[in-house]
């Protein structure tokens, strides 16, 4: 379960408001307050985005670790920046180029 006291404290440290975080999630301004109060639920995907915006990890916001700082070189979901860039590029390809990109990557991996 998300430790909203940690989330709020980390947001304050980073100069971020709940409203800013909600805007980045594309949610209404009361979304995080509603989650903290139990009226809504923070999905794992949104938790990862919030953690990334606060330069921390989902594990910290869940109270699973006391390490506040996100390990360097990683982005939300634990991917390193190069892997995240590859995924971003692939996800933005038009359907007709998607299969070709996958085939090319498979070919590169087999060399």
N, CA, C and O atoms as a GROMACS GRO file, in nm:
protein
  444
    1UNK      N    1   0.084  -0.118   0.000
    1UNK     CA    2   0.000   0.000   0.000
    1UNK      C    3   0.089   0.125   0.000
    1UNK      O    4   0.191   0.131   0.069
    2UNK      N    5   0.049   0.223  -0.077
    2UNK     CA    6   0.128   0.345  -0.091
    2UNK      C    7   0.131   0.421   0.042
    2UNK      O    8   0.028   0.438   0.108
    3UNK      N    9   0.251   0.465   0.079
    3UNK     CA   10   0.268   0.548   0.198
    3UNK      C   11   0.253   0.694   0.153
    3UNK      O   12   0.349   0.756   0.107
    4UNK      N   13   0.132   0.747   0.167
    4UNK     CA   14   0.105   0.881   0.116
    4UNK      C   15   0.177   0.989   0.196
    4UNK      O   16   0.198   1.099   0.144
    5UNK      N   17   0.216   0.961   0.320
    5UNK     CA   18   0.297   1.057   0.395
    5UNK      C   19   0.433   1.071   0.327
    5UNK      O   20   0.486   1.182   0.314
    6UNK      N   21   0.490   0.959   0.283
    6UNK     CA   22   0.617   0.963   0.210
    6UNK      C   23   0.601   1.035   0.076
    6UNK      O   24   0.684   1.117   0.038
    7UNK      N   25   0.493   1.003   0.007
    7UNK     CA   26   0.469   1.066  -0.123
    7UNK      C   27   0.458   1.217  -0.107
    7UNK      O   28   0.520   1.292  -0.182
    8UNK      N   29   0.381   1.260  -0.010
    8UNK     CA   30   0.361   1.404   0.012
    8UNK      C   31   0.493   1.472   0.053
    8UNK      O   32   0.524   1.580   0.004
    9UNK      N   33   0.568   1.407   0.141
    9UNK     CA   34   0.696   1.462   0.186
    9UNK      C   35   0.796   1.472   0.070
    9UNK      O   36   0.865   1.573   0.055
   10UNK      N   37   0.802   1.367  -0.011
   10UNK     CA   38   0.894   1.367  -0.125
   10UNK      C   39   0.854   1.473  -0.227
   10UNK      O   40   0.939   1.540  -0.286
   11UNK      N   41   0.723   1.488  -0.249
   11UNK     CA   42   0.675   1.591  -0.341
   11UNK      C   43   0.718   1.729  -0.292
   11UNK      O   44   0.760   1.813  -0.371
   12UNK      N   45   0.706   1.752  -0.163
   12UNK     CA   46   0.745   1.881  -0.105
   12UNK      C   47   0.895   1.904  -0.124
   12UNK      O   48   0.938   2.014  -0.160
   13UNK      N   49   0.976   1.800  -0.098
   13UNK     CA   50   1.121   1.810  -0.117
   13UNK      C   51   1.157   1.848  -0.260
   13UNK      O   52   1.251   1.924  -0.284
   14UNK      N   53   1.082   1.796  -0.354
   14UNK     CA   54   1.110   1.819  -0.496
   14UNK      C   55   1.035   1.939  -0.554
   14UNK      O   56   1.046   1.968  -0.673
   15UNK      N   57   0.960   2.009  -0.469
   15UNK     CA   58   0.888   2.127  -0.514
   15UNK      C   59   0.770   2.095  -0.605
   15UNK      O   60   0.734   2.175  -0.692
   16UNK      N   61   0.711   1.978  -0.587
   16UNK     CA   62   0.598   1.935  -0.668
   16UNK      C   63   0.471   1.935  -0.584
   16UNK      O   64   0.473   1.897  -0.467
   17UNK      N   65   0.362   1.976  -0.643
   17UNK     CA   66   0.233   1.973  -0.574
   17UNK      C   67   0.153   1.852  -0.621
   17UNK      O   68   0.182   1.794  -0.726
   18UNK      N   69   0.053   1.814  -0.543
   18UNK     CA   70  -0.038   1.709  -0.586
   18UNK      C   71  -0.103   1.748  -0.719
   18UNK      O   72  -0.121   1.663  -0.807
   19UNK      N   73  -0.137   1.875  -0.733
   19UNK     CA   74  -0.200   1.922  -0.857
   19UNK      C   75  -0.107   1.898  -0.976
   19UNK      O   76  -0.152   1.849  -1.080
   20UNK      N   77   0.021   1.931  -0.961
   20UNK     CA   78   0.118   1.908  -1.068
   20UNK      C   79   0.124   1.760  -1.103
   20UNK      O   80   0.118   1.722  -1.220
   21UNK      N   81   0.136   1.676  -1.001
   21UNK     CA   82   0.145   1.532  -1.025
   21UNK      C   83   0.019   1.480  -1.094
   21UNK      O   84   0.028   1.400  -1.188
   22UNK      N   85  -0.097   1.526  -1.049
   22UNK     CA   86  -0.223   1.485  -1.111
   22UNK      C   87  -0.229   1.530  -1.257
   22UNK      O   88  -0.275   1.455  -1.343
   23UNK      N   89  -0.182   1.651  -1.284
   23UNK     CA   90  -0.178   1.701  -1.422
   23UNK      C   91  -0.092   1.610  -1.509
   23UNK      O   92  -0.129   1.578  -1.622
   24UNK      N   93   0.024   1.570  -1.457
   24UNK     CA   94   0.115   1.483  -1.532
   24UNK      C   95   0.054   1.346  -1.558
   24UNK      O   96   0.084   1.282  -1.659
   25UNK      N   97  -0.032   1.302  -1.467
   25UNK     CA   98  -0.100   1.173  -1.483
   25UNK      C   99  -0.223   1.184  -1.572
   25UNK      O  100  -0.282   1.083  -1.613
   26UNK      N  101  -0.262   1.309  -1.603
   26UNK     CA  102  -0.383   1.329  -1.681
   26UNK      C  103  -0.509   1.301  -1.601
   26UNK      O  104  -0.612   1.262  -1.656
   27UNK      N  105  -0.500   1.320  -1.471
   27UNK     CA  106  -0.613   1.294  -1.381
   27UNK      C  107  -0.662   1.424  -1.320
   27UNK      O  108  -0.595   1.527  -1.327
   28UNK      N  109  -0.782   1.419  -1.259
   28UNK     CA  110  -0.838   1.537  -1.193
   28UNK      C  111  -0.749   1.577  -1.076
   28UNK      O  112  -0.674   1.495  -1.022
   29UNK      N  113  -0.757   1.705  -1.037
   29UNK     CA  114  -0.665   1.760  -0.937
   29UNK      C  115  -0.678   1.694  -0.800
   29UNK      O  116  -0.585   1.703  -0.719
   30UNK      N  117  -0.789   1.629  -0.770
   30UNK     CA  118  -0.808   1.564  -0.640
   30UNK      C  119  -0.774   1.416  -0.641
   30UNK      O  120  -0.792   1.348  -0.540
   31UNK      N  121  -0.725   1.366  -0.752
   31UNK     CA  122  -0.699   1.222  -0.766
   31UNK      C  123  -0.610   1.167  -0.654
   31UNK      O  124  -0.646   1.068  -0.590
   32UNK      N  125  -0.494   1.228  -0.631
   32UNK     CA  126  -0.403   1.175  -0.529
   32UNK      C  127  -0.461   1.189  -0.388
   32UNK      O  128  -0.443   1.101  -0.305
   33UNK      N  129  -0.530   1.299  -0.363
   33UNK     CA  130  -0.597   1.315  -0.233
   33UNK      C  131  -0.703   1.208  -0.215
   33UNK      O  132  -0.719   1.152  -0.107
   34UNK      N  133  -0.776   1.179  -0.322
   34UNK     CA  134  -0.877   1.073  -0.316
   34UNK      C  135  -0.813   0.936  -0.292
   34UNK      O  136  -0.867   0.855  -0.217
   35UNK      N  137  -0.699   0.912  -0.355
   35UNK     CA  138  -0.627   0.786  -0.332
   35UNK      C  139  -0.582   0.776  -0.187
   35UNK      O  140  -0.596   0.671  -0.124
   36UNK      N  141  -0.528   0.885  -0.136
   36UNK     CA  142  -0.480   0.885   0.003
   36UNK      C  143  -0.595   0.859   0.100
   36UNK      O  144  -0.576   0.794   0.203
   37UNK      N  145  -0.714   0.909   0.068
   37UNK     CA  146  -0.830   0.891   0.154
   37UNK      C  147  -0.904   0.761   0.131
   37UNK      O  148  -1.000   0.732   0.202
   38UNK      N  149  -0.862   0.683   0.033
   38UNK     CA  150  -0.924   0.555   0.006
   38UNK      C  151  -1.040   0.559  -0.092
   38UNK      O  152  -1.102   0.456  -0.118
   39UNK      N  153  -1.072   0.676  -0.146
   39UNK     CA  154  -1.184   0.689  -0.239
   39UNK      C  155  -1.145   0.648  -0.381
   39UNK      O  156  -1.233   0.626  -0.465
   40UNK      N  157  -1.016   0.638  -0.409
   40UNK     CA  158  -0.968   0.598  -0.540
   40UNK      C  159  -0.844   0.513  -0.518
   40UNK      O  160  -0.796   0.501  -0.405
   41UNK      N  161  -0.791   0.454  -0.625
   41UNK     CA  162  -0.676   0.365  -0.613
   41UNK      C  163  -0.566   0.412  -0.708
   41UNK      O  164  -0.593   0.445  -0.823
   42UNK      N  165  -0.443   0.416  -0.658
   42UNK     CA  166  -0.327   0.452  -0.739
   42UNK      C  167  -0.275   0.325  -0.806
   42UNK      O  168  -0.222   0.236  -0.739
   43UNK      N  169  -0.291   0.317  -0.937
   43UNK     CA  170  -0.249   0.197  -1.010
   43UNK      C  171  -0.097   0.184  -1.007
   43UNK      O  172  -0.027   0.282  -0.986
   44UNK      N  173  -0.046   0.062  -1.028
   44UNK     CA  174   0.100   0.044  -1.035
   44UNK      C  175   0.164   0.131  -1.143
   44UNK      O  176   0.275   0.181  -1.125
   45UNK      N  177   0.094   0.149  -1.255
   45UNK     CA  178   0.147   0.232  -1.363
   45UNK      C  179   0.159   0.377  -1.319
   45UNK      O  180   0.261   0.442  -1.342
   46UNK      N  181   0.054   0.428  -1.256
   46UNK     CA  182   0.057   0.567  -1.208
   46UNK      C  183   0.157   0.584  -1.094
   46UNK      O  184   0.221   0.688  -1.084
   47UNK      N  185   0.171   0.482  -1.010
   47UNK     CA  186   0.271   0.488  -0.903
   47UNK      C  187   0.411   0.501  -0.963
   47UNK      O  188   0.492   0.579  -0.914
   48UNK      N  189   0.439   0.425  -1.068
   48UNK     CA  190   0.570   0.432  -1.133
   48UNK      C  191   0.595   0.570  -1.192
   48UNK      O  192   0.706   0.622  -1.184
   49UNK      N  193   0.492   0.630  -1.251
   49UNK     CA  194   0.505   0.764  -1.309
   49UNK      C  195   0.530   0.867  -1.199
   49UNK      O  196   0.619   0.951  -1.212
   50UNK      N  197   0.454   0.859  -1.091
   50UNK     CA  198   0.472   0.953  -0.979
   50UNK      C  199   0.612   0.937  -0.921
   50UNK      O  200   0.679   1.037  -0.894
   51UNK      N  201   0.656   0.814  -0.902
   51UNK     CA  202   0.790   0.791  -0.848
   51UNK      C  203   0.895   0.854  -0.938
   51UNK      O  204   0.988   0.918  -0.890
   52UNK      N  205   0.880   0.836  -1.068
   52UNK     CA  206   0.976   0.894  -1.163
   52UNK      C  207   0.974   1.046  -1.155
   52UNK      O  208   1.080   1.109  -1.157
   53UNK      N  209   0.856   1.107  -1.146
   53UNK     CA  210   0.845   1.252  -1.135
   53UNK      C  211   0.909   1.306  -1.007
   53UNK      O  212   0.953   1.421  -1.002
   54UNK      N  213   0.914   1.221  -0.904
   54UNK     CA  214   0.971   1.262  -0.776
   54UNK      C  215   1.114   1.211  -0.757
   54UNK      O  216   1.168   1.217  -0.647
   55UNK      N  217   1.174   1.161  -0.865
   55UNK     CA  218   1.312   1.109  -0.860
   55UNK      C  219   1.330   1.007  -0.749
   55UNK      O  220   1.427   1.012  -0.673
   56UNK      N  221   1.236   0.915  -0.740
   56UNK     CA  222   1.245   0.808  -0.642
   56UNK      C  223   1.194   0.680  -0.706
   56UNK      O  224   1.176   0.674  -0.828
   57UNK      N  225   1.171   0.578  -0.625
   57UNK     CA  226   1.124   0.450  -0.676
   57UNK      C  227   0.988   0.416  -0.618
   57UNK      O  228   0.951   0.466  -0.512
   58UNK      N  229   0.912   0.332  -0.688
   58UNK     CA  230   0.788   0.284  -0.629
   58UNK      C  231   0.812   0.216  -0.494
   58UNK      O  232   0.730   0.228  -0.403
   59UNK      N  233   0.923   0.144  -0.482
   59UNK     CA  234   0.954   0.075  -0.355
   59UNK      C  235   0.962   0.173  -0.239
   59UNK      O  236   0.915   0.142  -0.129
   60UNK      N  237   1.020   0.291  -0.261
   60UNK     CA  238   1.027   0.391  -0.154
   60UNK      C  239   0.887   0.439  -0.119
   60UNK      O  240   0.854   0.451  -0.001
   61UNK      N  241   0.806   0.467  -0.219
   61UNK     CA  242   0.670   0.518  -0.194
   61UNK      C  243   0.580   0.411  -0.133
   61UNK      O  244   0.478   0.443  -0.071
   62UNK      N  245   0.616   0.285  -0.150
   62UNK     CA  246   0.541   0.175  -0.088
   62UNK      C  247   0.592   0.143   0.052
   62UNK      O  248   0.534   0.060   0.122
   63UNK      N  249   0.701   0.208   0.093
   63UNK     CA  250   0.758   0.181   0.225
   63UNK      C  251   0.842   0.055   0.230
   63UNK      O  252   0.872   0.005   0.338
   64UNK      N  253   0.882   0.004   0.114
   64UNK     CA  254   0.961  -0.119   0.107
   64UNK      C  255   1.110  -0.094   0.125
   64UNK      O  256   1.186  -0.187   0.151
   65UNK      N  257   1.153   0.031   0.111
   65UNK     CA  258   1.292   0.069   0.129
   65UNK      C  259   1.296   0.211   0.184
   65UNK      O  260   1.202   0.288   0.168
   66UNK      N  261   1.406   0.243   0.250
   66UNK     CA  262   1.424   0.379   0.299
   66UNK      C  263   1.511   0.462   0.206
   66UNK      O  264   1.537   0.580   0.233
   67UNK      N  265   1.557   0.402   0.096
   67UNK     CA  266   1.640   0.473  -0.002
   67UNK      C  267   1.550   0.562  -0.089
   67UNK      O  268   1.472   0.512  -0.170
   68UNK      N  269   1.563   0.694  -0.069
   68UNK     CA  270   1.477   0.789  -0.140
   68UNK      C  271   1.512   0.805  -0.286
   68UNK      O  272   1.424   0.816  -0.372
   69UNK      N  273   1.641   0.807  -0.315
   69UNK     CA  274   1.686   0.841  -0.450
   69UNK      C  275   1.671   0.725  -0.546
   69UNK      O  276   1.697   0.609  -0.512
   70UNK      N  277   1.629   0.757  -0.666
   70UNK     CA  278   1.619   0.660  -0.773
   70UNK      C  279   1.761   0.624  -0.817
   70UNK      O  280   1.845   0.714  -0.830
   71UNK      N  281   1.790   0.497  -0.841
   71UNK     CA  282   1.922   0.462  -0.891
   71UNK      C  283   1.949   0.535  -1.022
   71UNK      O  284   1.859   0.549  -1.106
   72UNK      N  285   2.070   0.581  -1.040
   72UNK     CA  286   2.103   0.656  -1.162
   72UNK      C  287   2.094   0.565  -1.283
   72UNK      O  288   2.121   0.445  -1.276
   73UNK      N  289   2.055   0.625  -1.394
   73UNK     CA  290   2.048   0.550  -1.519
   73UNK      C  291   1.920   0.472  -1.538
   73UNK      O  292   1.909   0.398  -1.636
   74UNK      N  293   1.822   0.486  -1.449
   74UNK     CA  294   1.697   0.414  -1.467
   74UNK      C  295   1.582   0.511  -1.480
   74UNK      O  296   1.590   0.627  -1.437
   75UNK      N  297   1.476   0.462  -1.539
   75UNK     CA  298   1.353   0.540  -1.552
   75UNK      C  299   1.241   0.458  -1.491
   75UNK      O  300   1.264   0.348  -1.442
   76UNK      N  301   1.121   0.510  -1.495
   76UNK     CA  302   1.006   0.440  -1.439
   76UNK      C  303   1.002   0.297  -1.491
   76UNK      O  304   1.026   0.272  -1.609
   77UNK      N  305   0.970   0.205  -1.403
   77UNK     CA  306   0.963   0.065  -1.441
   77UNK      C  307   1.095  -0.006  -1.428
   77UNK      O  308   1.102  -0.126  -1.452
   78UNK      N  309   1.202   0.064  -1.390
   78UNK     CA  310   1.331   0.002  -1.368
   78UNK      C  311   1.414  -0.018  -1.494
   78UNK      O  312   1.520  -0.079  -1.487
   79UNK      N  313   1.370   0.032  -1.607
   79UNK     CA  314   1.447   0.020  -1.730
   79UNK      C  315   1.559   0.122  -1.732
   79UNK      O  316   1.546   0.231  -1.677
   80UNK      N  317   1.671   0.085  -1.795
   80UNK     CA  318   1.773   0.189  -1.811
   80UNK      C  319   1.727   0.282  -1.924
   80UNK      O  320   1.635   0.249  -1.999
   81UNK      N  321   1.792   0.395  -1.935
   81UNK     CA  322   1.746   0.498  -2.028
   81UNK      C  323   1.750   0.452  -2.173
   81UNK      O  324   1.662   0.488  -2.252
   82UNK      N  325   1.850   0.373  -2.211
   82UNK     CA  326   1.860   0.326  -2.349
   82UNK      C  327   1.744   0.231  -2.382
   82UNK      O  328   1.683   0.242  -2.488
   83UNK      N  329   1.713   0.138  -2.290
   83UNK     CA  330   1.601   0.047  -2.312
   83UNK      C  331   1.470   0.123  -2.320
   83UNK      O  332   1.385   0.092  -2.404
   84UNK      N  333   1.453   0.222  -2.234
   84UNK     CA  334   1.330   0.303  -2.236
   84UNK      C  335   1.318   0.378  -2.368
   84UNK      O  336   1.208   0.392  -2.422
   85UNK      N  337   1.431   0.427  -2.421
   85UNK     CA  338   1.428   0.499  -2.548
   85UNK      C  339   1.388   0.405  -2.662
   85UNK      O  340   1.309   0.442  -2.748
   86UNK      N  341   1.443   0.283  -2.661
   86UNK     CA  342   1.407   0.186  -2.764
   86UNK      C  343   1.257   0.156  -2.760
   86UNK      O  344   1.191   0.155  -2.864
   87UNK      N  345   1.204   0.133  -2.641
   87UNK     CA  346   1.060   0.107  -2.628
   87UNK      C  347   0.977   0.225  -2.675
   87UNK      O  348   0.875   0.207  -2.741
   88UNK      N  349   1.020   0.344  -2.641
   88UNK     CA  350   0.946   0.464  -2.682
   88UNK      C  351   0.943   0.476  -2.835
   88UNK      O  352   0.839   0.506  -2.894
   89UNK      N  353   1.057   0.452  -2.898
   89UNK     CA  354   1.064   0.459  -3.044
   89UNK      C  355   0.971   0.355  -3.106
   89UNK      O  356   0.895   0.386  -3.197
   90UNK      N  357   0.978   0.232  -3.057
   90UNK     CA  358   0.896   0.125  -3.113
   90UNK      C  359   0.748   0.154  -3.095
   90UNK      O  360   0.669   0.131  -3.186
   91UNK      N  361   0.710   0.205  -2.979
   91UNK     CA  362   0.568   0.233  -2.953
   91UNK      C  363   0.514   0.346  -3.040
   91UNK      O  364   0.393   0.356  -3.059
   92UNK      N  365   0.601   0.430  -3.092
   92UNK     CA  366   0.556   0.540  -3.177
   92UNK      C  367   0.564   0.510  -3.327
   92UNK      O  368   0.532   0.595  -3.410
   93UNK      N  369   0.606   0.388  -3.360
   93UNK     CA  370   0.613   0.351  -3.502
   93UNK      C  371   0.473   0.325  -3.557
   93UNK      O  372   0.386   0.275  -3.486
   94UNK      N  373   0.453   0.359  -3.683
   94UNK     CA  374   0.325   0.321  -3.745
   94UNK      C  375   0.320   0.169  -3.759
   94UNK      O  376   0.425   0.104  -3.768
   95UNK      N  377   0.201   0.111  -3.762
   95UNK     CA  378   0.188  -0.036  -3.766
   95UNK      C  379   0.267  -0.103  -3.877
   95UNK      O  380   0.321  -0.212  -3.858
   96UNK      N  381   0.275  -0.039  -3.993
   96UNK     CA  382   0.344  -0.101  -4.106
   96UNK      C  383   0.496  -0.110  -4.084
   96UNK      O  384   0.562  -0.190  -4.149
   97UNK      N  385   0.552  -0.031  -3.995
   97UNK     CA  386   0.696  -0.035  -3.967
   97UNK      C  387   0.729  -0.114  -3.840
   97UNK      O  388   0.845  -0.150  -3.817
   98UNK      N  389   0.628  -0.142  -3.758
   98UNK     CA  390   0.649  -0.211  -3.630
   98UNK      C  391   0.711  -0.349  -3.651
   98UNK      O  392   0.812  -0.382  -3.588
   99UNK      N  393   0.652  -0.430  -3.739
   99UNK     CA  394   0.702  -0.566  -3.763
   99UNK      C  395   0.844  -0.563  -3.817
   99UNK      O  396   0.927  -0.646  -3.780
  100UNK      N  397   0.872  -0.468  -3.905
  100UNK     CA  398   1.007  -0.457  -3.961
  100UNK      C  399   1.108  -0.422  -3.852
  100UNK      O  400   1.220  -0.475  -3.852
  101UNK      N  401   1.070  -0.335  -3.760
  101UNK     CA  402   1.161  -0.297  -3.651
  101UNK      C  403   1.188  -0.416  -3.560
  101UNK      O  404   1.302  -0.437  -3.518
  102UNK      N  405   1.086  -0.493  -3.529
  102UNK     CA  406   1.104  -0.612  -3.444
  102UNK      C  407   1.195  -0.712  -3.514
  102UNK      O  408   1.285  -0.768  -3.451
  103UNK      N  409   1.173  -0.735  -3.643
  103UNK     CA  410   1.257  -0.828  -3.718
  103UNK      C  411   1.402  -0.780  -3.720
  103UNK      O  412   1.494  -0.861  -3.705
  104UNK      N  413   1.423  -0.651  -3.738
  104UNK     CA  414   1.557  -0.595  -3.740
  104UNK      C  415   1.626  -0.616  -3.604
  104UNK      O  416   1.743  -0.654  -3.598
  105UNK      N  417   1.554  -0.589  -3.497
  105UNK     CA  418   1.612  -0.607  -3.363
  105UNK      C  419   1.645  -0.754  -3.336
  105UNK      O  420   1.748  -0.785  -3.277
  106UNK      N  421   1.557  -0.843  -3.380
  106UNK     CA  422   1.586  -0.987  -3.363
  106UNK      C  423   1.711  -1.025  -3.440
  106UNK      O  424   1.795  -1.101  -3.391
  107UNK      N  425   1.724  -0.972  -3.562
  107UNK     CA  426   1.843  -1.000  -3.642
  107UNK      C  427   1.970  -0.949  -3.575
  107UNK      O  428   2.072  -1.017  -3.574
  108UNK      N  429   1.964  -0.829  -3.520
  108UNK     CA  430   2.079  -0.773  -3.449
  108UNK      C  431   2.115  -0.856  -3.326
  108UNK      O  432   2.233  -0.873  -3.295
  109UNK      N  433   2.015  -0.906  -3.257
  109UNK     CA  434   2.038  -0.984  -3.136
  109UNK      C  435   2.102  -1.118  -3.167
  109UNK      O  436   2.170  -1.176  -3.082
  110UNK      N  437   2.081  -1.169  -3.286
  110UNK     CA  438   2.134  -1.301  -3.324
  110UNK      C  439   2.272  -1.294  -3.387
  110UNK      O  440   2.326  -1.397  -3.428
  111UNK      N  441   2.331  -1.175  -3.396
  111UNK     CA  442   2.463  -1.164  -3.460
  111UNK      C  443   2.573  -1.174  -3.358
  111UNK      O  444   2.690  -1.166  -3.394
   0.00000   0.00000   0.00000
